[in-house]
Amino acid sequence: LFRSLFQSPPWFRFLQGNNGSVPEAAAHFRRMLRWREDAGMEKKRPLVEGKPWRMDAIPSGCRSILRMMCADAWSYTPDGQMIWIQRDGRAELEKIMTMSDEGLLHSMALLCELRQDHLDAWSEDHGRLIKIVQVRDLSGLSISQVVRSAPIMNRLRSVLSLVNTAYPESLQKLVLLNMPSGFGLLWAAIKPLLNARIQQKVIFISGGPFEFPEELVAVTGSQGLEALARCTGESREDVVVPAGAAEYACCRVPLGRVAAWSFQAAAPPDYLQFKAVLIVGRGGSHEVEEVFPAAAVTGRVLGHSAPAEADGLLWLTWHNTGRWSQECVISQLVVEVVPECENASRGRESLARAARHPRNERDRK
């Protein structure tokens, strides 16, 4: 263990995290060693040492934590950074809060330990520090539930302290999406827990669920969008979209092919807004091409893209614009790549009709 701690990537993280100051980095390193001793990490390490970074390989407690946090950590940006997605509005806070403080910190420490092992190994392979691009989707998050709960805030402080002390300079960027009303209260509570270096890495993407993809893809590549679409606490057979929340789906579209979608939307008129775009990579950048503009939908909805002029990603967004407790439900969702078919125009007309006259389309079914 001590040999691995003194290899280049871990030491450079401490040095970089302390702005190049050797005395401060050394003091921070000693604090980390004390934490490891107090937490009994040498006895815990065999639970994760040598394990691959895969959902089916990590300890069961870590898998449970990731599911409860509604997190996905299995993708990478085009330049090799780890993508860590969390959909905080989908997190199962009640289940997390039933865990003991000891159990939660034990699982989080094991998860961070295994993650750091792999970040450092990849750093050795690439000859540079590999870090995490963390994306937090706050759509549907109850700000008051978080900031008014002393137990939740105390646990948040404990986890942040663990990460800052034991695993410094692992974060490349922190991207915040879909900030709900009242976010300023949450940020005021969290900001003092972040050191100055981390605060400088925060990216606030303004706009709502229909606006962020273009900015997010510039940070994470289309891989970040794919991870966000995978990261859901619901089965795709029956996805509930609470008031104020959003849901996503996507499909890779090869050059010259057509992507089609169909789904059943159970929603009051004008509540559930739907939009489809095609994101195409061109010369190191991305272009977002609108396939279907945002419009209210309900009942049976289907449509398709035009043949792709380059390899791209079809990105679908549903946003429940209701402000009260009314939920919308998406079911029978199918998104797939198909040959350009004879009834393509009819499919487009059907979607347009469903958007403009949702009840008529539903009633016909």
Solvent accessible surface area in square Angstrom, and as a share of the most:
residue,aa,sasa,rsa
1,L,63,0.32
2,F,118,0.49
3,R,195,0.71
4,S,46,0.30
5,L,21,0.10
6,F,126,0.52
7,Q,71,0.32
8,S,61,0.40
9,P,6,0.04
10,P,14,0.09
11,W,72,0.25
12,F,106,0.44
13,R,2,0.01
14,F,7,0.03
15,L,38,0.19
16,Q,73,0.32
17,G,19,0.18
18,N,20,0.10
19,N,113,0.58
20,G,47,0.45
21,S,33,0.21
22,V,89,0.51
23,P,100,0.63
24,E,98,0.44
25,A,0,0.00
26,A,29,0.22
27,A,32,0.25
28,H,17,0.07
29,F,9,0.04
30,R,132,0.48
31,R,109,0.40
32,M,2,0.01
33,L,50,0.25
34,R,133,0.49
35,W,47,0.17
36,R,8,0.03
37,E,140,0.63
38,D,125,0.65
39,A,29,0.23
40,G,26,0.25
41,M,0,0.00
42,E,79,0.35
43,K,179,0.76
44,K,46,0.20
45,R,21,0.08
46,P,91,0.57
47,L,88,0.44
48,V,0,0.00
49,E,98,0.44
50,G,78,0.75
51,K,71,0.30
52,P,54,0.34
53,W,18,0.06
54,R,125,0.46
55,M,52,0.23
56,D,100,0.52
57,A,18,0.14
58,I,3,0.01
59,P,29,0.18
60,S,72,0.46
61,G,32,0.31
62,C,1,0.00
63,R,61,0.22
64,S,48,0.31
65,I,1,0.00
66,L,1,0.01
67,R,140,0.51
68,M,24,0.11
69,M,25,0.11
70,C,7,0.04
71,A,16,0.12
72,D,10,0.05
73,A,0,0.00
74,W,66,0.23
75,S,13,0.09
76,Y,76,0.29
77,T,8,0.05
78,P,98,0.62
79,D,80,0.41
80,G,19,0.18
81,Q,10,0.04
82,M,0,0.00
83,I,0,0.00
84,W,7,0.03
85,I,0,0.00
86,Q,16,0.07
87,R,5,0.02
88,D,19,0.10
89,G,28,0.27
90,R,32,0.12
91,A,23,0.18
92,E,68,0.30
93,L,36,0.18
94,E,140,0.63
95,K,113,0.48
96,I,19,0.10
97,M,56,0.25
98,T,114,0.66
99,M,46,0.20
100,S,70,0.45
101,D,89,0.46
102,E,142,0.64
103,G,26,0.25
104,L,11,0.06
105,L,58,0.29
106,H,59,0.26
107,S,8,0.05
108,M,18,0.08
109,A,3,0.02
110,L,4,0.02
111,L,2,0.01
112,C,4,0.02
113,E,5,0.02
114,L,2,0.01
115,R,16,0.06
116,Q,17,0.07
117,D,47,0.24
118,H,34,0.15
119,L,0,0.00
120,D,22,0.11
121,A,49,0.38
122,W,53,0.19
123,S,3,0.02
124,E,90,0.40
125,D,116,0.60
126,H,96,0.43
127,G,71,0.68
128,R,106,0.39
129,L,32,0.16
130,I,0,0.00
131,K,16,0.07
132,I,4,0.02
133,V,4,0.02
134,Q,30,0.13
135,V,0,0.00
136,R,58,0.21
137,D,1,0.01
138,L,9,0.04
139,S,10,0.07
140,G,37,0.35
141,L,22,0.11
142,S,49,0.31
143,I,11,0.06
144,S,48,0.31
145,Q,84,0.37
146,V,13,0.07
147,V,40,0.23
148,R,202,0.74
149,S,26,0.17
150,A,66,0.51
151,P,77,0.48
152,I,22,0.11
153,M,10,0.04
154,N,81,0.42
155,R,30,0.11
156,L,49,0.24
157,R,107,0.39
158,S,46,0.30
159,V,29,0.17
160,L,37,0.18
161,S,63,0.41
162,L,11,0.06
163,V,36,0.21
164,N,36,0.19
165,T,33,0.19
166,A,8,0.06
167,Y,8,0.03
168,P,11,0.07
169,E,18,0.08
170,S,6,0.04
171,L,25,0.12
172,Q,64,0.28
173,K,70,0.30
174,L,21,0.10
175,V,0,0.00
176,L,12,0.06
177,L,0,0.00
178,N,11,0.06
179,M,56,0.25
180,P,34,0.21
181,S,110,0.71
182,G,36,0.35
183,F,27,0.11
184,G,51,0.49
185,L,121,0.60
186,L,9,0.04
187,W,47,0.16
188,A,67,0.52
189,A,33,0.26
190,I,34,0.17
191,K,88,0.37
192,P,103,0.65
193,L,44,0.22
194,L,14,0.07
195,N,75,0.38
196,A,68,0.53
197,R,62,0.23
198,I,29,0.15
199,Q,54,0.24
200,Q,151,0.67
201,K,33,0.14
202,V,19,0.11
203,I,54,0.28
204,F,92,0.38
205,I,2,0.01
206,S,79,0.51
207,G,48,0.46
208,G,21,0.20
209,P,13,0.08
210,F,35,0.15
211,E,100,0.45
212,F,1,0.00
213,P,6,0.04
214,E,102,0.46
215,E,86,0.38
216,L,0,0.00
217,V,3,0.02
218,A,84,0.65
219,V,34,0.19
220,T,0,0.00
221,G,4,0.04
222,S,10,0.07
223,Q,58,0.26
224,G,0,0.00
225,L,0,0.00
226,E,39,0.17
227,A,0,0.00
228,L,0,0.00
229,A,7,0.06
230,R,124,0.45
231,C,6,0.04
232,T,32,0.18
233,G,55,0.53
234,E,63,0.28
235,S,69,0.45
236,R,73,0.26
237,E,133,0.60
238,D,74,0.39
239,V,1,0.00
240,V,36,0.20
241,V,0,0.00
242,P,48,0.30
243,A,25,0.20
244,G,38,0.36
245,A,6,0.04
246,A,0,0.00
247,E,0,0.00
248,Y,0,0.00
249,A,7,0.06
250,C,33,0.20
251,C,21,0.13
252,R,109,0.40
253,V,2,0.01
254,P,62,0.39
255,L,115,0.57
256,G,43,0.41
257,R,95,0.35
258,V,2,0.01
259,A,0,0.00
260,A,23,0.18
261,W,5,0.02
262,S,18,0.12
263,F,0,0.00
264,Q,51,0.23
265,A,2,0.02
266,A,60,0.46
267,A,10,0.08
268,P,35,0.22
269,P,51,0.32
270,D,99,0.51
271,Y,66,0.25
272,L,0,0.00
273,Q,39,0.17
274,F,0,0.00
275,K,39,0.16
276,A,0,0.00
277,V,9,0.05
278,L,9,0.05
279,I,3,0.01
280,V,1,0.00
281,G,41,0.39
282,R,84,0.31
283,G,93,0.90
284,G,85,0.82
285,S,64,0.41
286,H,60,0.27
287,E,79,0.35
288,V,48,0.28
289,E,62,0.28
290,E,106,0.47
291,V,22,0.13
292,F,18,0.08
293,P,70,0.44
294,A,48,0.37
295,A,24,0.18
296,A,12,0.09
297,V,2,0.01
298,T,0,0.00
299,G,0,0.00
300,R,63,0.23
301,V,0,0.00
302,L,60,0.30
303,G,4,0.04
304,H,21,0.10
305,S,0,0.00
306,A,59,0.46
307,P,53,0.34
308,A,4,0.03
309,E,137,0.61
310,A,22,0.17
311,D,96,0.50
312,G,4,0.04
313,L,0,0.00
314,L,0,0.00
315,W,3,0.01
316,L,0,0.00
317,T,4,0.02
318,W,1,0.00
319,H,35,0.16
320,N,0,0.00
321,T,59,0.34
322,G,7,0.07
323,R,215,0.78
324,W,213,0.75
325,S,104,0.67
326,Q,81,0.36
327,E,89,0.40
328,C,0,0.00
329,V,41,0.24
330,I,2,0.01
331,S,24,0.15
332,Q,112,0.50
333,L,31,0.15
334,V,71,0.41
335,V,35,0.20
336,E,84,0.37
337,V,44,0.25
338,V,32,0.18
339,P,96,0.60
340,E,112,0.50
341,C,62,0.37
342,E,182,0.82
343,N,69,0.35
344,A,15,0.12
345,S,74,0.48
346,R,156,0.57
347,G,11,0.10
348,R,91,0.33
349,E,103,0.46
350,S,11,0.07
351,L,3,0.01
352,A,17,0.13
353,R,89,0.32
354,A,0,0.00
355,A,9,0.07
356,R,161,0.59
357,H,94,0.42
358,P,16,0.10
359,R,138,0.50
360,N,77,0.40
361,E,2,0.01
362,R,94,0.34
363,D,103,0.53
364,R,136,0.49
365,K,143,0.61
